[in-house]
Amino acid sequence: MTSEINALKALQRDAWRELASPSLTIFDRREIRSRVRQSEPELRTYLKMMSERLRFRPRPVEAVGDSLANIDFRLLAGS
């Protein structure tokens, strides 16, 4: 899933970079913007799925040690 997200981000990044070119025709600009618009819902879906997956990821179980094993007992001499 991360590879799809990265690919879509790269596609959009490259498209926006192309739009900065002054040599593009109106048709080229329209096509590039259309390509960005078409990839947005798919990217949004993948990002939402990734967010849900991370949100509900089971947390690692912590090792619970024996709390009585660390007590340092001392004998007190009575008078």
MODELLER restraints for C-alpha pairs under 7 A, 6 or more apart:
rsr = mdl.restraints
at = mdl.atoms
rsr.add(forms.Gaussian(group=physical.xy_distance, feature=features.Distance(at['CA:5:A'], at['CA:43:A']), mean=6.19, stdev=0.5))
rsr.add(forms.Gaussian(group=physical.xy_distance, feature=features.Distance(at['CA:5:A'], at['CA:46:A']), mean=6.43, stdev=0.5))
rsr.add(forms.Gaussian(group=physical.xy_distance, feature=features.Distance(at['CA:8:A'], at['CA:39:A']), mean=6.74, stdev=0.5))
rsr.add(forms.Gaussian(group=physical.xy_distance, feature=features.Distance(at['CA:8:A'], at['CA:43:A']), mean=6.22, stdev=0.5))
rsr.add(forms.Gaussian(group=physical.xy_distance, feature=features.Distance(at['CA:12:A'], at['CA:36:A']), mean=5.71, stdev=0.5))
rsr.add(forms.Gaussian(group=physical.xy_distance, feature=features.Distance(at['CA:15:A'], at['CA:32:A']), mean=6.03, stdev=0.5))
rsr.add(forms.Gaussian(group=physical.xy_distance, feature=features.Distance(at['CA:15:A'], at['CA:36:A']), mean=6.86, stdev=0.5))
rsr.add(forms.Gaussian(group=physical.xy_distance, feature=features.Distance(at['CA:19:A'], at['CA:29:A']), mean=6.26, stdev=0.5))
